[in-house]
Amino acid sequence: MKKSVRIVALAALALSIIALQSLSARDMDEEVESDIVTHMHEHLARITTIKSFIIMGNLDGVREPATWLAEHEEASGMPDNFEPYIGLMRAYAREVNNAPDLRAAAISVSQMAKTCSNCHLVNEVEIEFGYDQVPADWADRVSHMQRHQWAADRLWEGLIGPSDTAWNRGTEMLAGVPLHPDDLTYDTSADVDKNVIDQLARRVHVLAGQGTAAKTPTARAELYGEMLGVCADCHTRLGRGPGN
């Protein structure tokens, strides 16, 4: 019997919420089951926080949630099948905490998401997603970046679920034409090389095209890690991240 967990996407860069429908067909005390679900909420919240800080180009922001994931005590009664994945999560969290730069942190948090995905597959946890309304497809910078954020959230859900539907929604939206650097706004104090920004913008769209052929958690984690690093690099060079 498959378990079913619903994830509702709130908004770009907002944390997802897990609402338990039926965690397990195992004979499990309700209080223990509730503790485990709450604990999974906390895992997801911190992993998503790490991802969001990376996208914003804030390496310092990843330290606290990564430290928590590496060092906290697990909920009592955690099923034995979760143990190998918990160990991997701790190892990748330590990598994030010690990452020398945003790209390294992006690779490690993508591996964390893949670990979640593999745990869900092995334990037959079925994830359902509720999607935000698709942003308007208008030819302006704000709309374009809103669509970028929406697509990035779908890729994240597709990786962590795993969900082919979420992943494909993300890659399809990102496959459009990139913005020209002259269409972007910059922090006036930033030393911006528009040629580099152009290359980064185009790289995101190239990766999205490659993402349509990525079918496994491993392939998707590698691609998402690179894409996350490119986004972080671009935002850092612009001197402004999402929402600025």
LUMMAR-28928 format. One line per 2 residues: number of its first residue (from 1); for each residue x, y, z of N, C-alpha, C. Coordinates in steps of 0.1 Angstrom, whole numbers, plus 2048, in hexadecimal, padded with zeros to 3 digits. Layout:
NUM	X,Y,Z,X,Y,Z,X,Y,Z  ...
REM end
This chain:
1	808,7F4,800,800,800,800,809,80C,800  806,815,7F7,80F,822,7F6,80A,82C,800
3	814,833,805,811,83E,80E,80E,84A,805  807,854,80B,805,860,803,807,86C,80B
5	80F,875,806,812,882,80D,810,88D,803  809,897,808,806,8A2,7FF,80F,8AE,802
7	815,8B3,7F7,81D,8BF,7F9,816,8CB,7F1  814,8D5,7F8,80D,8E1,7F2,817,8EC,7F0
9	81A,8F0,7E4,823,8FB,7E1,81D,908,7E4  823,910,7EC,81C,91D,7F0,81F,928,7E6
11	82C,92B,7E4,830,936,7DB,83E,934,7D8  843,93C,7CF,852,93B,7CB,85A,93E,7D8
13	863,934,7DA,86D,935,7E5,866,933,7F3  859,931,7F4,852,92F,800,854,920,804
15	854,91D,811,855,90F,814,849,907,811  84B,8FA,80D,840,8F1,80A,83A,8EC,818
17	82E,8E8,818,828,8E2,824,824,8D4,821  828,8CB,82A,824,8BD,829,818,8BA,832
19	80D,8B5,82C,802,8B2,834,800,8A3,833  800,89C,83E,7FF,88D,83E,7F1,888,83A
21	7F1,87F,831,7E4,878,82E,7E5,86A,835  7F0,863,831,7F2,856,837,801,852,835
23	809,854,840,817,852,83F,81A,844,83C  813,83B,842,818,82D,842,80D,823,844
25	810,818,83D,807,80C,83F,80C,804,84B  817,808,851,81D,801,85D,814,804,869
27	814,7FA,872,80D,7FD,87F,816,807,887  811,813,888,819,81D,88E,810,825,897
29	815,828,8A3,80E,830,8AD,80B,83E,8A7  7FF,843,8A9,7FC,850,8A3,805,85B,8A8
31	809,85B,8B5,812,865,8BA,81F,864,8B3  824,858,8B1,831,856,8AB,830,85B,89C
33	825,857,896,823,85B,888,823,86A,886  81C,871,890,81B,87F,88F,829,886,891
35	831,880,89A,83E,885,89C,847,884,890  846,879,889,84D,877,87D,849,881,872
37	83C,883,870,838,88C,866,83C,89A,869  83B,89E,876,840,8AB,87A,84F,8AD,877
39	856,8A2,879,865,8A2,877,868,8A4,868  860,89D,860,862,89E,851,85F,8AC,84D
41	855,8B3,853,852,8C1,850,85F,8C9,853  865,8C6,85E,871,8CE,862,87C,8CC,858
43	87E,8BF,854,888,8BC,849,886,8C4,83D  879,8C3,838,876,8CA,82B,878,8D9,82C
45	873,8DF,838,874,8ED,839,883,8F2,838  88C,8EA,83F,89A,8EF,83F,8A1,8EC,832
47	89E,8E1,82B,8A4,8DE,81E,89F,8E9,814  892,8ED,815,88D,8F7,80C,893,904,80F
49	895,907,81C,89C,914,820,8AA,914,81A  8B1,909,81A,8BF,909,815,8BE,90C,806
51	8B5,906,7FF,8B3,908,7F0,8B0,917,7ED  8A7,91C,7F5,8A3,92A,7F3,8AF,934,7F5
53	8B7,932,800,8C2,93B,802,8CC,93A,7F7  8CE,92E,7F2,8D8,92C,7E6,8D3,934,7DA
55	8C6,933,7D7,8C0,93A,7CC,8C2,949,7CE  8C1,94E,7DA,8C3,95C,7DD,8D1,960,7DD
57	8DA,957,7DC,8E9,95A,7DC,8EE,95D,7EA  8E8,957,7F4,8EC,959,802,8F1,94C,808
59	8FF,94B,808,905,93F,80D,904,93E,81C  905,949,823,905,949,831,8F7,944,836
61	8ED,946,82F,8E0,942,833,8DE,933,834  8E6,92B,82D,8E4,91D,82D,8EA,916,839
63	8F2,91D,841,8F9,917,84C,8F0,911,857  8E7,91A,85C,8DE,916,867,8D6,90A,863
65	8CE,90A,858,8C6,8FE,855,8CE,8F2,852  8DA,8F3,84C,8E2,8E8,849,8E8,8E2,856
67	8EB,8EA,860,8F0,8E5,86D,8E5,8DD,874  8D9,8E3,873,8CE,8DB,87A,8CC,8CE,873
69	8CC,8CD,866,8CA,8C0,85F,8D6,8B6,862  8E2,8BB,864,8ED,8B3,867,8EE,8AE,875
71	8E8,8B5,87F,8EB,8B3,88D,8DE,8AF,895  8D2,8B2,890,8C6,8B0,899,8C3,8A2,89C
73	8BC,89F,8A6,8B7,892,8AA,8AB,88E,8A1  8AB,882,89C,8A0,87D,894,894,87A,89D
75	888,87A,898,87C,877,89F,87D,868,8A3  878,865,8AF,877,857,8B4,86D,84F,8AB
77	871,843,8A9,868,83A,8A2,869,83B,893  874,842,88E,876,843,880,878,835,879
79	870,832,86F,871,825,868,880,821,864  884,815,866,891,810,863,895,814,854
81	88B,813,84B,88E,816,83D,893,824,83A  891,82D,844,895,83B,842,8A4,83D,846
83	8A9,834,84E,8B7,836,853,8C1,839,849  8C3,831,83E,8CE,834,835,8CC,842,82F
85	8C0,847,82D,8BE,854,827,8C0,85F,831  8BD,85D,83D,8C0,866,848,8D0,869,849
87	8D7,85E,848,8E6,85F,848,8EB,867,83C  8E5,865,830,8E9,86C,825,8E6,87B,826
89	8DA,87E,82B,8D5,88B,82D,8DF,893,836  8E3,88D,841,8ED,893,84A,8FA,896,843
91	8FE,88D,83B,90B,88E,834,90A,89A,82A  900,89B,823,8FE,8A6,819,8FC,8B3,820
93	8F5,8B3,82C,8F3,8BF,834,901,8C4,838  90A,8BB,83C,917,8C0,840,91F,8C6,834
95	91C,8C0,828,923,8C6,81C,91E,8D4,81A  910,8D6,81B,90B,8E3,819,911,8ED,823
97	912,8E8,830,917,8F1,83A,925,8F5,838  92D,8EC,832,93B,8EF,82F,93E,8F4,821
99	933,8F6,819,935,8FA,80B,93D,907,80A  947,907,801,94F,913,800,948,91E,7F7
101	93E,919,7EF,937,923,7E7,929,91E,7E4  922,927,7DD,913,924,7DB,912,918,7D1
103	91A,916,7C8,919,90B,7BE,91B,8FE,7C6  925,8FD,7CF,927,8F1,7D6,91A,8EE,7DF
105	915,8F8,7E5,909,8F6,7EE,8FD,8F2,7E5  8FC,8F7,7D9,8F1,8F3,7D0,8F2,8E4,7CD
107	8FE,8E0,7CA,8FF,8D1,7C7,8FB,8C9,7D3  900,8CC,7DF,8FD,8C4,7EA,8EE,8C5,7EE
109	8E7,8D0,7ED,8D9,8D0,7F1,8D1,8C9,7E6  8D6,8C8,7DA,8CF,8C0,7D0,8D0,8B2,7D3
111	8DB,8AE,7D8,8DD,8A0,7DC,8D4,89C,7E8  8D2,8A6,7F1,8C9,8A4,7FC,8BB,8A2,7F7
113	8B7,8AA,7ED,8A9,8A8,7E7,8A8,89A,7E0  8B3,896,7DA,8B3,889,7D3,8B1,87E,7DE
115	8B8,880,7EA,8B7,876,7F4,8A8,875,7F9  8A2,880,7FB,893,880,7FE,88C,878,7F4
117	88E,87B,7E7,887,874,7DC,889,865,7DD  896,861,7DF,898,852,7E0,892,84C,7EC
119	891,853,7F7,88B,84E,803,87C,84C,800  876,856,7F9,868,855,7F6,865,849,7ED
121	86E,847,7E3,86C,83C,7DA,86D,82E,7E1  877,82D,7E9,87A,820,7F0,86E,81D,7FA
123	869,827,801,85F,825,80B,851,827,806  850,828,7F8,843,82A,7F1,83B,835,7F7
125	841,840,7F9,83A,84C,7FD,836,854,7F0  82A,856,7EF,825,85C,7E2,822,86B,7E5
127	828,874,7DD,827,882,7DF,81D,888,7D5  814,890,7DA,80B,898,7D1,80E,8A7,7D3
129	80D,8AE,7C8,810,8BC,7C9,804,8C5,7C5  803,8D0,7CC,7FA,8DA,7C8,802,8E6,7C3
131	7FF,8EB,7B7,807,8F5,7B1,802,903,7B2  80B,90D,7B4,807,91B,7B3,802,91E,7A5
133	7FA,929,7A4,7F6,92D,797,802,931,78F  802,92D,782,80D,930,779,80E,93F,777
135	81A,945,779,81B,953,776,818,957,768  814,964,766,811,968,759,81D,968,74F
137	81A,965,743,825,965,739,826,972,732  82A,97C,739,82C,989,733,83A,98C,730
139	83D,995,726,84A,997,721,851,9A2,729  852,9A0,736,859,9AA,73F,862,9A2,749
141	86B,9A9,74F,875,9A3,758,86E,99C,764  865,9A3,76A,85F,99E,776,857,991,773
143	84F,991,769,848,985,765,851,979,762  85C,97C,75A,865,972,757,86C,96C,763
145	870,974,76D,876,96E,778,86C,967,781  860,96C,782,855,965,789,853,957,783
147	854,956,776,853,949,770,85F,940,773  86B,946,773,877,93F,777,875,939,785
149	870,941,78E,86F,93C,79C,864,931,79D  859,933,796,84F,928,795,854,91B,790
151	85C,91C,785,862,910,77F,86C,90A,788  874,912,78F,87E,90C,798,877,905,7A3
153	86C,90A,7A8,865,903,7B3,85F,8F6,7AE  85B,8F5,7A1,856,8E9,79C,861,8DF,79A
155	86D,8E3,796,878,8DA,795,87C,8D4,7A3  87C,8DD,7AD,87F,8D8,7BA,875,8CE,7BF
157	868,8D0,7BD,85E,8C6,7C0,860,8B9,7B8  863,8BB,7AB,865,8AF,7A3,871,8A7,7A7
159	87B,8AD,7AC,887,8A6,7B2,884,89F,7BF  87E,8A7,7C8,87C,8A2,7D6,871,898,7D7
161	867,898,7CE,85B,890,7CE,85D,881,7CF  862,87B,7C4,864,881,7B7,857,882,7B0
163	857,88C,7A6,84A,88E,79F,84E,892,790  84B,889,787,84D,88C,779,845,899,775
165	838,899,77A,830,8A5,776,836,8B2,77A  83A,8B3,787,840,8BF,78B,84D,8C3,784
167	855,8B9,782,862,8BB,77B,85F,8C0,76C  856,8B9,765,853,8BD,758,84D,8CB,757
169	845,8CF,760,840,8DD,761,84B,8E7,762  855,8E4,76A,860,8ED,76C,869,8EE,75F
171	86C,8E3,75A,875,8E3,74E,86E,8EA,742  861,8E7,740,85A,8ED,735,85A,8FD,736
173	857,902,742,857,910,744,864,917,742  86F,910,746,87D,916,745,883,915,737
175	87C,90D,72F,882,90B,721,880,917,718  879,922,71D,877,92D,714,883,935,712
177	881,941,70B,88C,949,707,891,951,714  89F,951,716,8A4,958,722,8A3,968,720
179	8A3,96F,72B,8A4,97D,72B,8B1,982,726  8B1,98D,71F,8BE,994,71B,8C3,99B,728
181	8D0,99C,72A,8D5,9A3,736,8D0,9B1,737  8CD,9B8,72C,8C8,9C6,72C,8BA,9C7,732
183	8B3,9BB,733,8A6,9BB,738,8A6,9BA,747  8B1,9B7,74D,8B2,9B4,75B,8B6,9C1,763
185	8B3,9C1,770,8B7,9CD,778,8C2,9C8,781  8CB,9D1,785,8D7,9CE,78D,8D8,9D7,799
187	8DE,9D1,7A3,8E2,9D9,7AF,8ED,9E3,7A9  8EB,9F0,7AC,8F4,9FA,7A6,902,9F8,7AB
189	904,9F1,7B6,911,9F0,7BC,918,9E3,7B6  911,9DB,7AE,916,9CF,7A9,91E,9D2,79C
191	929,9CA,79B,932,9CB,78F,92D,9C0,785  924,9C4,77C,91D,9BA,774,924,9B9,766
193	927,9AC,763,92C,9A9,755,920,9A3,74E  91A,9AB,745,90E,9A7,73E,910,99A,735
195	91C,998,730,91F,98C,728,91E,980,731  923,981,73D,922,975,747,913,973,74A
197	90C,97E,74D,8FE,97C,751,8F6,976,745  8F9,979,739,8F3,974,72D,8F6,965,72D
199	902,961,72F,906,953,72F,8FF,94B,73A  8FE,951,745,8F7,94A,750,8E8,948,74D
201	8E2,953,748,8D3,952,745,8D1,947,73A  8D9,947,730,8D7,93D,726,8DA,92F,72B
203	8E3,92D,734,8E6,920,73A,8DA,91A,741  8D3,923,749,8C7,91E,750,8BD,918,746
205	8BB,91E,73A,8B2,919,731,8B7,90D,72A  8C4,90C,727,8CA,900,722,8C8,8F4,72B
207	8CA,8F6,738,8C9,8EC,742,8BA,8E7,743  8B1,8F1,741,8A3,8ED,741,8A0,8E4,736
209	8A5,8E7,72A,8A3,8DE,71F,8A9,8D0,721  8B5,8CF,727,8BA,8C2,72B,8B2,8BB,735
211	8AB,8C3,73E,8A3,8BD,748,898,8B4,743  893,8B7,737,888,8AE,732,88D,8A0,730
213	89A,89E,72E,89F,890,72C,8A4,88A,739  8A4,891,745,8A8,88C,751,89C,885,758
215	89E,878,75A,892,870,75E,894,86A,76C  8A1,86A,771,8A3,863,77E,8A6,86E,789
217	8A5,86B,796,8A8,874,7A0,8B7,878,79F  8C0,86F,79B,8CE,872,79A,8D1,87C,78F
219	8CB,87A,783,8CD,883,778,8C7,891,77B  8BB,891,782,8B4,89D,785,8BC,8A5,790
221	8C1,89E,799,8C9,8A5,7A4,8D5,8AC,79E  8DC,8A5,795,8E8,8AB,78F,8E5,8B7,787
223	8DA,8B7,77F,8D6,8C2,777,8D1,8CD,780  8C9,8CA,78A,8C3,8D4,793,8CE,8DB,79B
225	8D8,8D4,79F,8E3,8D9,7A6,8EA,8E4,79E  8ED,8E0,791,8F4,8EA,789,8EB,8F6,786
227	8DE,8F4,784,8D5,8FF,781,8D4,908,78D  8D3,903,799,8D2,90B,7A6,8DF,913,7A7
229	8EA,90D,7A4,8F7,915,7A5,8F7,920,79B  8F2,91E,78F,8F2,928,785,8E9,934,789
231	8DD,931,78F,8D4,93B,794,8DB,943,79F  8E1,93C,7A8,8E8,943,7B3,8F3,94C,7AE
233	8FB,947,7A4,906,94F,79E,900,95C,798  8F6,95A,790,8F0,966,789,8EB,970,793
235	8E3,96C,79D,8DE,975,7A7,8E9,97C,7AF  8F4,975,7B2,8FF,97B,7B9,905,986,7B0
237	907,983,7A4,90D,98C,79B,905,999,798  8F7,997,798,8EE,9A2,797,8ED,9AA,7A3
239	8F1,9A4,7AF,8F0,9AB,7BB,8E2,9AB,7C0  8D9,9A2,7BB,8CC,9A2,7C0,8C6,994,7BD
241	8BE,98E,7C6,8B8,981,7C4,8A9,983,7C2  8A2,977,7C2,893,977,7C1,88D,980,7CB
243	883,988,7C7,87C,991,7D0,883,99E,7D2  88F,9A0,7CC,895,9AD,7CE,894,9B6,7C1
REM end
